[in-house]
């Protein structure tokens, strides 16, 4: 049975087309991976099917009474609400039903026998629903899911306003999973999740009996939970049965078949045109030439899709720094209260270090404390000499209405427009992206603009906080290659072992320093 039907969908932003005549359907129990390069329209598609965005053309139809759950990482969490309050709100429809039932009980002493019979029948229906939906086990369900995603370690009575980006994502994800909708829509759910909780989510989705659509650039995770691929490319949406690895095989085969057919047709077109040119003037062969011309006119010409630009990240090396990069002496990091025990750390030139560990234990706070952005609660930080630092922040919250061109030009005013465009193109952005405002770009495209600023500045120390969040597969691979080739020092935060293990010379587990209890 079809849960969702999308017919002949077309949409674009300005003169930039995203979809053209796209159709899609979702059946009960299907586990779909929605894939494609940054900027191909995956999140836009999610926004259209959830009604947040109206398409230019086409039809979106959900089956009746279907409950849809969407992981929206931009959802507002009100100050004053605890994590438990947010998780309980997943069952609000059941609490509303309980209130309706209690109101019915309150009216029973004031109604006629006929009305009483009707109220008793309605109360029985509601009671059956509450029992079947495990209403009286809500607290146990909340504790189980919160434990699986590591929220109980933080404390469910903590105000949501005080959460880190990763903790906030976990709360939104836990609420969504507790709602257990008929269809889950998950847009990069593993961003900001640590390894242990990605494993928990993987097991949850493997056992999930309802349908879901998952956007993810984490290929091992994607492969482990989906059974269908929908590939978004060149304004089209194509269906493939199986996992991502199987999709790659079939997609490459189709691409080679199309290229072969294109070459054969181009050869045929050249021969027909040559025959027409040589024979159209002769009375004896004019009819044959006209026949060949008609064949040319009726031919359905094969067109090969334009190759998308692949990113090239090449960092510019500044002059070598001093041997010491930084040294901390009994450094205690935190805001109102300590996040770490006293830390005595040292980093030297040439080291490439990954900071790993659960969300909320202070990895980003440590980086910002070393850089001097946050004052230490105790102790001190000494930075080395001749440091040229490039800092990639985890997320930029401020709205940015600059175009990509203006953003780079403001940073590098000595470049001309051709050089600015070339710099952005090297990061895998098309002309349409380059001329767009940053506010309308996808998360991956925004990350590429920020990387463009980083790779065009001379550095000898890179400080990278979750640099792969939102990046597509090609961009991740290229970033790993560039960081391996980089001659300077690197300290980075990442929850993707398959990424950081290619790059770093050592790993620091921040869980061994934290004041948090695990």
C-alpha positions in Angstrom: 0.0 0.0 0.0 1.3 3.4 -1.0 1.9 5.9 1.9 3.1 8.7 -0.2 2.7 9.6 -3.9 4.7 12.4 -5.6 3.7 13.0 -9.2 5.5 15.2 -11.8 7.2 17.4 -9.2 9.1 20.5 -10.5 10.8 23.1 -8.4 13.6 25.7 -8.4 15.0 28.8 -6.8 15.1 31.7 -9.2 16.6 30.4 -12.5 18.2 27.5 -10.7 16.1 24.3 -11.3 16.2 21.7 -8.6 13.6 19.1 -9.9 12.1 18.6 -13.2 9.1 16.3 -13.6 10.1 14.0 -10.7 7.9 11.2 -9.4 8.2 9.1 -6.3 6.2 6.7 -4.2 6.7 5.2 -0.7 5.3 1.9 0.3 4.6 0.6 3.8 7.8 -0.7 5.5 10.3 0.6 2.9 13.6 1.8 4.3 14.8 4.4 1.7 18.2 6.1 1.4 17.8 9.5 -0.3 21.2 10.3 -1.8 22.9 12.8 -4.0 25.7 15.4 -4.0 25.4 18.6 -2.0 22.9 21.0 -3.5 21.0 18.4 -5.6 17.8 19.1 -3.5 17.5 16.3 -0.9 16.5 18.7 2.0 14.3 20.7 -0.4 12.5 17.4 -1.3 11.9 16.7 2.4 10.6 20.3 2.9 8.2 19.8 0.0 6.7 16.5 1.1 6.2 17.8 4.6 4.4 20.9 3.3 7.0 23.4 4.5 7.7 24.4 0.9 5.2 24.6 -2.0 6.5 23.1 -5.3 6.3 25.1 -8.5 4.4 22.2 -10.1 3.3 18.7 -9.4 1.3 16.8 -6.7 2.1 15.4 -3.3 -0.4 13.0 -1.8 -0.2 11.3 1.6 -2.6 8.4 2.4 -5.2 9.3 5.0 -4.5 9.4 8.7 -0.7 8.7 8.2 1.5 10.1 11.0 4.7 11.7 9.7 7.7 12.4 11.9 10.4 14.7 10.6 13.8 15.3 12.3 14.1 19.1 11.9 17.5 20.2 13.4 16.2 23.8 13.3 13.2 23.2 15.5 12.8 25.6 18.4 13.2 24.3 21.9 11.8 26.7 24.5 13.9 27.9 27.4 12.5 26.6 30.7 11.6 23.2 29.3 13.6 20.2 30.5 14.7 17.4 28.3 12.0 15.2 30.0 9.4 17.8 29.1 10.4 17.7 25.4 10.4 13.9 25.3 7.0 13.7 27.0 5.6 16.0 24.4 6.1 13.1 21.9 3.0 11.6 23.6 0.9 14.8 23.7 -1.9 13.3 21.6 -2.2 10.5 24.2 -2.3 13.0 27.1 -5.0 14.9 25.2 -7.0 11.7 24.9 -6.6 11.0 28.6 -7.8 14.5 29.4 -10.8 14.0 27.1 -11.6 10.7 28.9 -11.4 12.3 32.3 -13.7 15.1 31.1 -16.2 12.4 30.0 -16.0 10.8 33.5 -16.8 14.2 35.0 -19.9 14.6 32.9 -21.4 11.1 33.6 -23.3 12.2 36.7 -25.2 14.9 34.8 -26.5 13.1 31.7 -29.4 11.0 30.6 -29.2 7.2 30.5 -28.9 7.3 26.7 -26.0 9.8 26.8 -24.4 7.9 29.6 -24.3 4.8 27.4 -22.7 6.7 24.6 -20.1 8.2 27.0 -19.2 4.8 28.4 -18.7 3.5 24.8 -16.5 6.4 24.0 -14.5 6.1 27.2 -14.0 2.4 26.4 -12.6 3.2 23.0 -10.2 5.8 24.4 -9.1 3.4 27.1 -8.4 0.7 24.6 -6.3 3.1 22.5 -4.3 4.3 25.5 -3.6 0.7 26.5 -2.6 -0.4 23.0 -0.3 2.6 22.7 1.5 1.7 26.0 0.3 5.0 27.6 0.9 3.7 31.1 4.5 2.8 30.2 5.5 6.2 28.9 8.1 6.9 31.6 9.8 3.6 31.0 9.8 4.2 27.2 11.4 7.7 27.7 14.1 6.3 29.9 14.9 3.5 27.5 15.3 5.8 24.5 17.1 8.5 26.4 19.6 5.8 27.7 20.2 4.6 24.1 21.1 8.1 22.9 23.1 9.0 26.0 20.7 11.6 27.3 20.4 10.1 30.8 24.2 10.8 31.2 23.4 14.5 30.8 20.4 14.4 33.1 16.8 14.6 31.9 16.0 17.5 34.2 18.5 19.8 32.4 17.1 22.9 30.6 17.1 22.4 26.8 18.5 26.0 26.5 21.8 24.8 28.0 22.4 21.9 25.6 25.3 21.7 23.1 24.5 21.2 19.4 25.0 17.5 19.6 22.9 17.1 22.7 20.1 19.2 21.1 20.1 16.9 18.1 19.8 13.8 20.4 16.8 15.3 22.2 15.0 16.0 18.9 15.9 12.6 17.6 14.7 10.8 20.8 11.4 12.7 20.7 10.9 11.7 17.1 11.6 8.0 17.8 9.3 8.0 20.8 6.5 9.3 18.5 6.9 6.2 16.4 5.2 7.7 13.4 4.0 5.7 10.3 6.9 7.2 8.4 10.2 8.7 9.7 11.9 11.5 7.7 15.5 11.7 8.8 17.8 14.4 7.4 21.4 13.6 8.4 20.6 12.2 11.9 24.1 11.1 12.6 25.5 14.7 12.5 26.6 15.6 16.0 26.0 12.0 17.3 29.0 10.1 18.8 30.0 6.6 17.7 28.3 4.7 20.5 24.9 6.4 19.9 25.2 6.0 16.1 25.5 2.3 16.8 22.3 2.4 18.9 20.4 4.3 16.2 21.6 1.8 13.6 20.1 -1.1 15.6 16.9 0.9 16.1 16.4 1.5 12.4 17.3 -2.0 11.5 14.4 -3.2 13.6 12.0 -0.4 12.7 8.9 -1.9 11.2 7.5 1.3 9.7 8.8 3.2 6.7 11.5 5.8 6.7 13.4 8.1 4.3 17.0 8.7 5.4 19.4 11.4 4.1 22.9 10.6 5.1 26.5 10.9 3.7 27.7 8.3 6.3 27.9 5.4 3.9 28.6 2.6 6.4 25.6 3.7 8.4 23.4 4.1 5.3 24.3 0.7 4.0 23.4 -1.0 7.3 19.8 0.3 7.6 18.3 0.8 4.1 17.0 -1.6 1.4 16.2 1.0 -1.4 18.1 3.9 -2.8 16.6 7.0 -4.5 19.4 8.9 -6.3 18.9 12.6 -6.9 21.0 14.0 -9.8 20.6 16.5 -12.6 17.0 17.3 -11.6 16.0 13.6 -11.7 15.1 11.1 -9.0 15.9 7.4 -9.8 15.1 4.3 -7.9 17.5 1.4 -7.2 16.8 -1.7 -5.2 19.5 -2.7 -2.6 22.1 -0.7 -0.6 24.5 2.0 -1.6 27.3 -0.3 -2.8 24.9 -2.0 -5.2 23.6 1.4 -6.4 27.2 2.4 -7.3 27.6 -0.8 -9.4 24.3 -0.3 -11.3 24.7 3.4 -11.7 28.2 3.0 -13.1 27.0 0.3 -15.5 24.1 2.6 -16.7 26.5 5.4 -17.1 28.8 3.3 -19.3 25.9 2.0 -21.4 24.6 5.6 -22.0 28.1 6.7 -23.0 28.4 3.8 -25.4 25.0 4.6 -26.9 25.9 8.3 -27.1 29.1 7.4 -29.1 27.3 5.1 -31.5 24.6 7.7 -32.1 27.1 10.5 -32.6 28.9 8.3 -35.2 25.5 7.6 -36.9 24.6 11.3 -36.9 28.0 12.2 -38.4 27.5 9.7 -41.2 24.0 10.8 -42.0 25.0 14.5 -42.1 27.9 13.6 -44.3 25.6 11.7 -46.7 23.1 14.5 -46.8 25.8 17.1 -47.5 27.3 15.1 -50.4 24.0 14.0 -52.0 21.4 16.8 -51.5 22.5 18.7 -54.6 22.3 15.8 -57.1 19.0 15.0 -58.8 19.8 11.3 -58.8 20.4 11.1 -55.0 18.3 14.0 -53.7 15.4 11.7 -52.5 17.9 9.5 -50.5 19.4 12.6 -49.0 15.9 13.9 -48.0 15.2 10.5 -46.4 18.4 10.6 -44.4 17.5 14.2 -43.3 14.1 13.1 -42.1 15.7 10.4 -40.1 18.0 13.0 -38.5 15.1 15.3 -37.8 13.1 12.6 -36.0 16.1 11.2 -34.0 15.8 11.3 -30.2 19.3 12.7 -29.5 21.0 11.3 -26.5 22.5 13.9 -24.2 25.1 13.2 -21.5 24.6 15.0 -18.2 27.2 17.6 -17.5 29.8 16.3 -15.0 29.5 18.1 -11.7 32.7 19.8 -10.6 34.6 17.7 -8.0 36.1 19.6 -5.1 39.8 20.2 -4.9 41.0 21.2 -1.4 44.6 22.2 -1.4 45.7 24.0 1.7 48.4 26.7 1.5 51.3 26.2 3.8 52.5 29.2 5.8 56.1 29.3 7.1 56.8 26.7 9.7 55.7 27.4 13.3 57.8 27.0 16.4 58.2 23.5 17.7 55.6 24.2 20.4 52.0 24.5 19.1 50.4 24.9 22.5 50.8 23.8 26.1 48.3 23.8 28.9 49.1 23.9 32.6 46.4 22.6 34.9 43.8 24.0 32.5 40.2 23.6 33.7 37.6 24.3 30.9 33.9 25.2 31.2 31.4 28.0 31.6 29.6 28.2 34.9 31.0 24.9 36.2 34.1 22.8 35.2 33.8 20.4 32.2 37.3 18.9 32.8 39.7 18.0 35.5 43.0 20.0 35.4 44.6 19.3 32.0 48.3 19.4 31.2 48.6 18.9 27.5 51.2 19.6 24.9 51.0 19.7 21.1 54.1 20.0 18.9 54.7 20.9 15.2 53.7 18.1 12.8 51.2 16.4 15.1 47.8 15.7 13.7 45.4 15.0 16.6 41.7 13.8 16.7 39.7 14.8 19.8 37.0 12.1 20.3 34.4 11.2 22.9 30.7 11.7 23.6 28.8 14.9 23.0 28.7 17.5 25.7 31.9 16.6 27.4 33.8 19.8 26.3 35.6 19.0 23.1 34.6 22.2 21.4 35.0 24.1 24.7 38.6 22.8 24.8 39.4 24.1 21.3 37.9 27.5 22.0 39.8 27.7 25.3 43.1 26.9 23.6 42.3 29.6 21.0 41.5 32.1 23.7 37.8 32.5 22.8 36.7 31.3 26.2 38.5 32.2 29.4 39.9 29.3 31.5 38.2 28.6 34.8 41.6 27.7 36.2 45.2 27.2 34.8 46.7 28.6 31.7 47.3 28.1 28.0 50.6 28.9 26.2 50.5 29.2 22.4 53.7 28.7 20.3 55.3 31.3 18.1 54.7 32.1 14.4 51.2 30.4 14.4 49.0 31.0 11.4 45.7 29.4 12.5 42.8 28.3 10.3 39.7 27.6 12.4 36.6 25.7 11.0 33.7 26.1 13.5 31.2 23.4 14.0 28.2 25.6 13.0 27.6 29.2 12.2 24.2 30.3 13.6 24.0 33.8 12.2 21.9 34.3 9.0 24.1 35.2 6.1 22.6 37.2 3.2 25.9 37.6 1.3 26.3 35.9 -2.1 29.1 33.4 -2.2 31.1 35.8 -4.3 30.8 38.6 -1.8 31.6 36.3 1.1 35.0 35.4 -0.5 35.7 38.9 -1.8 35.2 40.4 1.6 37.8 37.9 3.0 40.2 38.3 0.1 39.7 41.8 -1.4 42.9 41.7 -3.5 41.4 38.9 -5.7 39.5 39.8 -8.9 36.1 38.4 -9.7 37.5 35.7 -12.0 39.9 34.5 -9.2 37.0 34.5 -6.7 34.8 32.4 -9.0 37.7 30.0 -9.7 38.4 29.6 -5.9 34.7 28.7 -5.3 34.5 26.4 -8.3 37.6 24.4 -7.0 35.5 23.7 -3.9 32.9 21.9 -6.0 30.4 24.8 -6.4 28.6 25.4 -9.7 28.0 28.8 -11.3 24.4 28.8 -10.0 25.7 28.1 -6.4 28.4 30.8 -6.7 25.9 33.5 -7.6 23.4 32.4 -4.9 23.0 33.9 -1.5 24.6 31.7 1.2 21.3 31.7 3.1 19.6 29.5 0.4 22.5 27.0 0.1 22.3 23.5 1.5 24.4 22.6 4.6 27.1 21.0 2.4 27.3 24.0 0.1 27.7 26.3 3.0 30.5 24.1 4.4 32.3 24.3 1.0 32.2 28.1 1.1 33.7 28.1 4.6 36.4 25.6 3.4 37.1 27.9 0.5 38.0 30.6 2.9 40.2 28.2 4.8 42.2 26.8 1.9 43.0 30.2 0.4 44.6 31.5 3.6 48.2 30.6 4.5 48.1 28.4 7.7 50.4 26.1 9.7 47.8 25.0 12.2 44.3 23.8 11.3 41.7 23.7 14.1 38.7 21.8 12.7 35.4 21.2 14.6 33.3 18.5 12.9 34.4 19.5 9.3 32.6 16.6 7.6 29.1 17.4 8.8 26.9 17.9 5.7 29.7 17.1 3.2 28.9 14.7 0.4 31.0 11.6 -0.3 33.3 13.2 -2.9 34.0 16.2 -0.7 34.8 14.0 2.4 37.2 11.9 0.4 38.9 15.0 -1.1 39.2 16.7 2.4 40.8 13.6 3.9 43.3 13.5 1.0 44.1 17.2 1.4 44.6 16.9 5.2 46.9 14.0 4.8 49.0 16.0 2.3 49.0 19.1 4.6 52.4 19.9 6.0 51.2 21.8 9.0 49.7 20.6 12.3 46.0 19.6 12.8 43.7 19.3 15.8 40.2 18.1 14.8 37.0 16.9 16.3 35.2 14.1 14.5 32.7 11.3 15.2 33.6 9.5 11.9 36.5 7.0 12.5 36.6 6.2 8.8 37.4 9.8 8.1 39.8 10.9 10.9 41.7 7.6 11.1 43.0 8.4 7.6 44.3 11.8 8.7 45.6 11.8 12.2 48.8 10.6 13.9 47.2 10.2 17.3 43.8 10.3 19.1 43.0 12.0 22.4 39.9 10.5 24.1 38.3 13.4 26.0 36.2 11.1 28.1 39.3 10.4 30.2 39.4 14.1 31.2 35.8 15.0 31.7 34.0 15.7 34.9 30.9 14.0 33.4 30.0 10.6 34.6 29.8 7.7 32.1 
